[in-house]
Amino acid sequence: GADDKDLIQSHHSGDHDRTGFQQDLHLILPFDRLRELVDAGELGSIAETHYSFLGGSPPGDMERFAHKVADRMKLEAVDTVLLCPV
């Protein structure tokens, strides 16, 4: 399953406040809640791989990357996606 300690946020910008993420990862990726849902039988599992996109990217430019990510998620048998805006 996902290991919180393996996650990093590499985006650096004066317009992007990383304080919340640095204090509590679960503000942007709620792994504790997801694990609770797995334990309760509401979810089967949490995917091994997680993806993110830089919000300032033009959507049209990101389309081919979104298709690649979708293909990879299909290979991991992902059937539900949680979108977390940061």
LINQUISUL-V22056 format. One record per residue. N is the residue number from 1. RES is the residue in three letters. NEAR is the number of other ideal C-beta (glycine too) atoms within 10 Angstrom. Layout:
n = <N & N>
res = <RES & RES>
near = <NEAR & NEAR>
This chain:
n = <1 & 2 & 3 & 4 & 5 & 6 & 7 & 8 & 9 & 10 & 11 & 12 & 13 & 14 & 15 & 16 & 17 & 18 & 19 & 20 & 21 & 22 & 23 & 24 & 25 & 26 & 27 & 28 & 29 & 30 & 31 & 32 & 33 & 34 & 35 & 36 & 37 & 38 & 39 & 40 & 41 & 42 & 43 & 44 & 45 & 46 & 47 & 48 & 49 & 50 & 51 & 52 & 53 & 54 & 55 & 56 & 57 & 58 & 59 & 60 & 61 & 62 & 63 & 64 & 65 & 66 & 67 & 68 & 69 & 70 & 71 & 72 & 73 & 74 & 75 & 76 & 77 & 78 & 79 & 80 & 81 & 82 & 83 & 84 & 85 & 86>
res = <GLY & ALA & ASP & ASP & LYS & ASP & LEU & ILE & GLN & SER & HIS & HIS & SER & GLY & ASP & HIS & ASP & ARG & THR & GLY & PHE & GLN & GLN & ASP & LEU & HIS & LEU & ILE & LEU & PRO & PHE & ASP & ARG & LEU & ARG & GLU & LEU & VAL & ASP & ALA & GLY & GLU & LEU & GLY & SER & ILE & ALA & GLU & THR & HIS & TYR & SER & PHE & LEU & GLY & GLY & SER & PRO & PRO & GLY & ASP & MET & GLU & ARG & PHE & ALA & HIS & LYS & VAL & ALA & ASP & ARG & MET & LYS & LEU & GLU & ALA & VAL & ASP & THR & VAL & LEU & LEU & CYS & PRO & VAL>
near = <10 & 16 & 8 & 10 & 7 & 7 & 14 & 7 & 13 & 5 & 13 & 7 & 9 & 5 & 5 & 13 & 10 & 12 & 8 & 12 & 18 & 10 & 9 & 11 & 16 & 14 & 13 & 14 & 18 & 15 & 16 & 11 & 11 & 19 & 15 & 12 & 13 & 14 & 9 & 8 & 7 & 9 & 15 & 10 & 13 & 15 & 18 & 10 & 11 & 14 & 13 & 14 & 11 & 9 & 9 & 9 & 10 & 7 & 8 & 7 & 8 & 13 & 10 & 9 & 12 & 12 & 10 & 11 & 17 & 13 & 9 & 13 & 17 & 10 & 9 & 11 & 9 & 16 & 10 & 8 & 10 & 12 & 4 & 10 & 5 & 14>
